[in-house]
Amino acid sequence: MPLFAKTPVETTTEPYPRRWWALLVLCLSLLIVVMANTSLIVAAPDMTRDLGLSSSDLQWVIDGYTVPYAALMLVLGATGDKYSRRGALVLGLLIFIGGSVMGGLVDETNLVIAARAIMGVGAAVVMPATLSLLVAIFPRAERAKAITAWSATSGLAIAAGPLAAGWLLRDHAWGSTFLMNVPVAVLGVVGALLLVPPSKAEGMGRIDYVGGLLSIVSVGSLVYATIEGPHFGWGVGPITAAVVAGVGLLAFVAWESRHPNPMLDVRRFAERPFGGSMLAVLFFFFGTFGSIYYSTQFLQFVLGYDALETGVRLLPLAGAVFVGAAVTGRIAPKLGVKLVVGGGMVIGTAGVLLLTRIESGSTYTDFLAPLLLLGFAIGLSLSPATDTIMGSFPEDELGVGGGANDTALELGGALGIAILGSLLATSYKDKLTDLIGGRLPAEAMDTAKDSVGGGIAVAEQVGKNPQGGAEQAQVLLGAVHESFAHAIAHTSLIGGIIMAVATVIVIAVLPGRKRDTTRGQEEAAETSEERTETVGA
């Protein structure tokens, strides 16, 4: 067997012999692009202090990664299908390495945001490539197991990111959380060349670049408006972005409905397996990312855990993901997608609603059950939902399928952090105003209301001020803790209601019989053949 994988997988009649080693490379590549998002959660306090970040700055340091990541996946997935899926994986990892090195070396806010954006572009190439290569390499009989491993890796990365970053932050500056990506990504590049076979779509027509541009404009504008509007007010920028997103989406649907070889055949959303699974992926990560976003803040700011201690306490979520993945491998073939995905959404909703019990005296134990339920729900349901989405696409559109799945995942996470984060901030601000009223100078009050971190900083300053003293500082600190706990409970109630409604919709949409999914896959293949004939005519 040659050292480098050179034979295109489409030219072989037997399953690729080193496919499980290739899966390890794909999961490793997926791990770092998801970790790049979650690791920054625990690095944020150090970055805020060292760079002097405002609330807006910090939001864009985090979400500078998200906007290109979510907006570009569909287009870059199709490009990988057309030219080279393995080439896309390697190129994406190299771009990701460049952004990571830049982020680890610069010390100016705008440059850090730019580095995060470069990493987001690389991630947008890598993530759909991992999924399309997986489906291309594995025969149908083994594909569900491989996708289960891929899905479990996504869940593992949610906890592994804060853990790895926390360990580094014990002895190193926040730049180390960028640089830790580099050796893993280099290993991914080498592994891709050695173990991942070349793959691309056979007989694929011209790429629908107009549809691709419309998708970039629509998703990018939607993510921008969702991030900027709830957090910083609905000024001209967010409103304009929201309008552009709406108009762009309508234009995208109109264009794709008439194009003979569309970027994404929007008629697929009318197919119940595909539409229901896309909704499930989106709302799973809406609830999970939103809940983890404010739970980690409580662990750090209220309970006083450092970055590593916070990462360790997220490990039960990762363990629960693996348990859920093991269970779904056994029950999904027997019960079908509807019951497994619907059941997982019920469990995930329960996990979010359990956070309504949080109060100022809560301890880590109160977060343990929600984390376990959310992790188990991801492990149980993400794999069959992803398998259904990918099964809705023919072999020449695997990159588009991966891009659609990953866009739903990333968009759900962005919406969860933005919407639930905005509700959290508003609830915290209102409760603190009720508790403190006019006891603080206006400037100090504004700082305290900006965030729980700001409130704690003001309490520390009050304690150092001779006119304040330890007693007043303790009163303010207690009010900050109570306000933030109230905000978590209130936000979790609203988030749980949203998840519950989404669960009912997903259960109603997903078909109850396996043959419905099979028929959807056959129809997708027939549609692809018809489009190919049209393009070739």
Buried (B, 14 or more C-beta within 10 A) or exposed (E): EEEEBEEBBBEEEEEBEBBBBBBBBBBBBBBBBBBBBBBBBBBBBBBBEEBEBEBEBBBBBBBBBBBBBBBBBBBBBBBBBBBBBBBBBBBBBBBBBBBBBBBBEBEEBEEBBBBBBBBBBBBBBBBBBBBBBBBBBBEEEBBBBBBBBBBBBBBBBBBBBBBBBBBBBEEBBBBBBBBBBBEBBEBBBEBBBBBBBBBBBEEBBEBBEBBBBBBBBBBBBBBBBBBBBBBBEEEEBBBEBBEBBBBBBEBBBEBBEEBBBBBBBBBBBEBBBBBBBBBBBBBBBBBBBBBBBBBBBBBBBBBEBBBBBBBBBBBBBBBBBBBBBEBBBEBBEEBBBBBBBBBBBBBBBBBBBBBBBBEBEBEBEBBBBBBBBBBBBBBBBBBBBBBBBBBBBBBBBBBBBBBBBBBBBBBBBBBBBBBBBBBBBBBBBBBBBEBBEEEBEEEBBEBBBBBBBBBBBBBEBBBEEEEBEEEBBEBBBEBBBBBBBBBBBBBBBBBBEBBBEBBBBBBEBBBEEBEBBEBBBEBBBEBBEEBBEEEEE
